[in-house]
Amino acid sequence: MEKVKRSKEEWTRRYISFVFILFIIAFGTSLSIRANLGSSPISAPPYVLSLVDGMPLTMGEIVIMMHVAFIIIQIVLLRKDFQIRQLSQILVSFLFGFYTDVTMWMTSFLQIPQTLPHAIGWPLQFIELLVGGALLAFGIACEVRCDSLMLAGEGLPLAISKVVKKEFGKVKMCSDTMLVAIAVVLMFVFFHTWNWKMVGVGTIVSMFYVGFMVRIYAPHIAWLDKIFIPENERVKEAEEEEIVREEEDAVPFVITIAREYGSGGLTLGRKLATRLGVDYYDHDIIDATAERLGYSTDFVRENEQNISNAKLWELIFTDKSIPLSMNPSHDDAIFVSESRIIRNLATKKPCVIIGRCANWVLRNDDKAFRVFVTSNRKDAVRRVMDKDSLDAPSADKRIEQVNTGRNNHYFQYTGRHWTDARDYDLVVNTSALGVDECADLIVECIRHRGGLPATATKS
């Protein structure tokens, strides 16, 4: 990921904001605990230990000790690659420990009594658990948006993911599971029995519900930038964007083509580019992304628009609790890089861009003409049989697989459905019209919008 360049004033604003955000995270954690259904995974070991009779330490103090241990492990794992600025996690740990004790005291009156009838107690417990989890998720979403500091609970799995070269989300899920297992061991060692208020259904819910809610909040908190970024810098940024828009206005049109597998969308795109006398971009974007990120072209091609149903659910529930500038996710890096390449291409000259969520990336670009290409299944199967040398059943299965991957990829990064006609300016069916006729229709639409160059002709 690219390094973030910020002024001293902006960094100060983000650090101060982080102090308040950390309180929200602590409050959400404490509120969840008060539901008496178990704590979040990261808080499970400290919470269990805090309930031991005669324990001289508060839960917040145990949290501090655990987080400092996490920082030491990071230093051991990363060695010379450990960044000195990450020692700030020590200060964050002390502050979070203090907040933990304060919020546990603040929420003490919200503890759901065990004496309530189950018909009343259980609904109240789940409501409090969900409210606390939602508040925790909001704090985490704000932490990610703030993109300044992070807790040691995120720093450790991030360090592990760098060492073992695995996705942060997967490592975080494994570390959360390990923390829950440690809490269970501590529970049996000190209490000799299972206690659902220490490790229970709330712990399991927190492992998935919080990550899901973070994704719900993330698109709706851009207003925080008004707090993080000084007004004069926001004005400067707006002026720079206006200059870019003026440069973009010199480009008459850009056509984006999303297409179902086997619909003839690639053929249509090439015909349009030839007919309009403009550039055509498909695998060029893969090559540029691979070069920018240092990946092989095969790796980018296999991962850029291919998310299975199982992978989609993993991404939905996987924790996204580290600042974006530190996120090592291959999927995210590829999407961000391709999006930047697409935006850059759209500023230079008229062109046809195939796939890669280009219609969404350029959704606010007035010159973009966004097309979705479909066809009936019989024609799609025939095309895939010819293209991939498959029999009919295999071709049909391949179509389903590719379309599912593209739909999941689109949903992962836009929150919308790939086939939703509202995300496009025109939907064409090559089975009903034919590829050439579809090309004619698109050319006429570009001409109607006033962006057709003189070289454009009909077939």
N, C-alpha and C positions, 0 to 999 in steps of 0.2 A: 504494500500500500504506500501511497505517496505521503511524505512528511507534511505535517500540518504547519503552515506559517501563520503565526498570529502575533499581534502586538502585545506589549507588556500589559496594557490596560485590559485587553481581551482576556489574557490568561488570568489576570487578577479577578475579573468578573466571573470567570468559569470556576476558579478555585473557591471563591466566596459562595457561589451558587451550589457547589458540590457539598459544602458544609450543611446547607439547608436540605438538599436532596438526601443526604445520608440520614438525616433525622426522619424523613418520610419512610425510608427503607426500614429503619429500626422500628418505627411505630407500626408499620404494616406487619413486620415479623412478630412483634409483641402481641398485637391484636389477634393474629392467627393462633398464637399459643394459648390465648385466653379462651379459645373455643373448646379447649380440653380434648382435642382430637389428635394431638401430636404437633410437633413443631416442624418448620421447614428443614430440609436435610442439613444445610450448613449450620443451623442452630441446634440440631438434635443432640450431639454429644455434650455441649455446654449446658443445655437445658436439663438433661438427665443428671449430670453431675451436680447442678445447682440444687437439686431436690434431695440429695443425700443428706441424711441427718448428721449434724455436726460439721457440715462443710463450711470452712472459714471464709471461702471466697464467694462473691456474688456471681451471678450469671455473666454480667458484663466483664468482670475481671477474668473469668474463665475464657470468655470470647477473646479478650486481648491476648492471653497466653497462647491460645490456639492459633490465632492469626500471626503472632510473632514466630511461632514454630513453622507456619506455612512459608513465611518470608525466608527463614533460614534454609528451608528445603529448596526454595527457588534459587538461592545463592549457590547452594551445593550443586544443583542440577545445571544451571546456566554458566557458572563460573565467570570467565571473562566476558561472556555475553550478557551478564546481568547488568542492566543499566542503572547507574547510580541514582537517577531520579526516581527509580522504583522504590528506593528506601523511604519515599514519602508514604508508602503503604504502612509503615510503622506508626506514623502520626494518625493516619486514617484509622488504623486498628484501635488506637487508644480512644479516639473520638467516638468510633462506633461502639466500643465497649461501654463508654460513658452513656451514650444515647440508649443503649440496651437497658441499662439499669434505670434510667430516667423513664423510658417508655413502659417498662414493666411495672413501674410504680404508678404511672399515669393510667394504665389500663387495668389495674388490680380490681377496680370496682366492676369491671365488665366480665370477670371470670364467671362462666356459666356454672351454677351450682349443680353438683352431682345428684342432689336430692330431688330435682325436678322430675316430674313424670316424663317418660320417654316421648310421649306424644307432643309435649311442649319443648322439652330439653333438646332433643335431636334437631328439630327444625331451627331452633335458635343457634345451636352450635354450628350447623352448616352455614347459616346466614353469616354468622360472625367470621367463620373460616373463609368464606368467599369474599366478604368485604375486606378482611385483612389481606388476603392474597391479591385482591385487585389493587389495594393501596400499595402493597409491596411491589407489584408489577409496574405500577405507575412510577414509583421511585426509581426502579431499575431502568425503565424507558427514558426517564429524565437523565439518569446517570449516563446512559449511552449517548444521548443527545448532547450532554454537557461535554463529553469526550475530553476529560482532563485527567482525573485520577481514577483509581479502582481499588476495590477491597482485595485483601490477600486471598479471600475465598475464590476470586476470579483469577488473581495473579498466579496461584499455584497450578491450576489446570492449564492455564495459558502457557506456563513454562514447560509443563509436561508435554503439551501438544507440540511445542517447538522441538523438544528433544526427541520424541518418538515419531514426529512428522505425521501427526494425525489431526483431524478436524477438531477445533476447540469444542464444538458442541458435543461430540462423542466423548471426548475426554471428560468434559464437565459432567455428563450423565454418569460416567463411571465413577468419578470422584464423589458425586452426590450419593450414589449407591453405597460406596465404601463408607462414607460418613454415617449413613443410616445403619449400616452393619456394625460399625463401632459403637453407635448409640445403643443398639440392641444388646451387644456384649456387655457394655457398662450397666445396662438395666438389669441383666441377669446376675452380674457380679455383685451389685450393691442391693438389689431388691429381690433377687431370686424368683422373679415371676415377670410375666408380661403385663405391662401397664399401658393401656390404650391412650391415655392422655399424654404419655411421654413419646411413644412412637406408635402412631395409629393411622387411620384413614386420612387424616389431615396431612400427614407426612407424604403419603403417596400422591394426594391431590396437589400438594405444593410442587412436587417434582414436574408435573405436567401443566397444571392450570396456570401457574405463574408465567411460564414461558409462552403459553398461548396468549395470555393477556398482554404481555409485553408487545407482541406483534399487533394486537388490536390497537394499542395506544400509539405506537411508533409513528404512524402516518399523520397523527392529529396533534402533535406537540411542536410543530415547526415555529409556533409563536414564541417559544423559549429563546429563539435566536435574538429576539429583541432585548432580552436580558443579558445574554452572553456576549453579544457583539455591540460595541459602542456605536452610537447613532451616526457619527461622522464616517465610520468605516462602512456602515450599512448604506449610507448615501453614496459613498465612493463606489461600492460594489454595484449599486443600482445604476450609476452612471456608466460603469464599464459594461454592464449588461445591455444598456441602451445602445452603446456603440456597437456591440456585437450584433444586436438586432438590426441596426442600420446596415451593417455589412451583409447580414443574412437576407435583407430585403432585395439585394441585388441579384439573388438567386431566384428565378421565377417559380420553380417547383422542385419538389422531391417526392418520388413515389415510393411508398413502402408496401411490400407485399407479404402478407401472412398467408399461409396456405396449408390445407390438409394434405397429408402425404398421398401422393398419387393423383392429385387434382390437376396437375399440369401447370402449377404455379411457377415453377422454374422456367419452363418453356415460355410461358406468358411474359415473365420478367425480361427474358432475353429478347423477345420480339419487341417489347416496348422500348427497351434501351436502343435497339438497332433502329427502330422506326423514328424515335425521337432524337437520335444522334447524341445520346448521353451515356455516361459511364454506368456500369452494372457492377454491383458489389454483393458478393456472396461469400465465397471462401477467402477473399481478400481480407475480410474482417477477422477471420480465424487466424490468418498468417500474422496480421498486425498485432492481434491480442497475444498470440504466442510469443512474439518477439518482445512485446512490452513487458510481459510477466515472466519471461524466461521459461515458459512451458513448451513442450513439444506440440506441434500442430495436431497430432493424433490425440493427445490428452485433451486439448481444448475442444476438438471436434466431438469427442465422446462425452464430454461433460457439459457443454454449453447449453443445450436445449433438451436434456435427457434426464428427467426426474420421474422415477417410477412412483407408483402409489405408495409403496412402503417408504421410499425416500421422502416423499412429500410429507407424510405424517411425522417422520423423524424431524424434518426441518420445521414443521409447525410447532412441535413441542420442544425442540432443542433450545436450550438456554441461549439467549442473545444478550448476555449481561456484561459484555466488555465494550469499551469505546470502539467506535467504528475504525479509527485509525490504527487500532491494534488487532483488528479481526483478521485471522489468517485463513479464513474459509476460501477454498479454491472456487466454489460456486459463486460466492459474492464477488471475489476478485475478478473472475471472468466476466460477470454481468456488468460490473462497474466499468471495466476496461472497454468492453464492447460498446457500452452506452456512450462513453466519451468519444470513441472513434466515430460512432454514428452521428453524434452532434457535430463533430468536426467536419465530417463529410458533407453534412447538410449546409454548412456555411460557405463551402467553396464553389460549387457549381451544380447544375441540375444532375440528378442521378436516379437510379432505381436501386433500392436496398431490399434485399431478401431476408425475411425472418428476423430473429434476434430481438423480438419485442420492439422493433423500430417504430411501429405505430404508437406504442405507449411512450417510448423515449422522446418522440417528437410530437406528443399530444398537444403541446401548447404552441407549436410552430404553425403559423397560419398557412405557410406555403406547402406544408406536407399534405399529400393526398394519400390517404390510407385505404388500402384495398385488402379484402379477404377473399381467397379463392377456394371454392369447394367444387365437388362433383358428385355424381351418384357413385355408389360403392362398386358397381360392376365395372365402370370405366376406370376407377382407381385401381382395382385389382388387376385389370388388364395392363395398365401402365407399369405397375410394380412388378408384375410377372416378367415383362419385357426388360425392365431396367435392372432388376436384381436376379434374373434367371431363377425364379421360384415357381412352384406349382400354385394353383389357386388357393388352397387352404393356407399354405405358408404365407402367401402374399397378403391374404386377408388378416392373418394374425400379425404380420409385420405392420400393416397399416394401423391396426388397433394399438399396437405397442408404441409406435412413433407418435401418433396423435395424442395418446395419453401422456407421454413424456412432455410433449410441447404444451399441452394444456396445464399440466402440473407446474412446469417451469414458469409459465405466464402467471399462474395464480400465485406462485411463491413470491414473485417480484412486483406484482401489480395489485394483488388482492381481488382480481377480477377474472371472469371466465374468458378464455381465449376466443370462443366462438360468439361472444356477445356483440351483436351488430352495432351497438351504440359506440363501440370503440373504433369503428371504421367509417369512412366516407362512402364506401361502395362495397357491396358483396356481390360477387359474380359466380355463376355456376357454369363451368366449362362444358358440362354435359348438355345443358340446355341451349347454350349459345355457340359453343365452339371456341377454341383458343383465339383464333384470328378475330372473331366477332367481339370477344371480350376485350381484346387489345384495341379494336376500333372504338368501343364504348369508352374505355379509359382515356384514349386520346381526345375524344370529343369532350369529356369532362374537363380535362386539362385546358383545352381550348376555351371552353365556356368560362373557366375561372380566370382566363386572361394570361395564362402562363405558358402558352404553347410557342416554342421557338419556330422560326421560319422553316427549319429543316424537316419538321414533322410531316409525315405523309401517311395515307391509308395504304393498306395492302391491296 
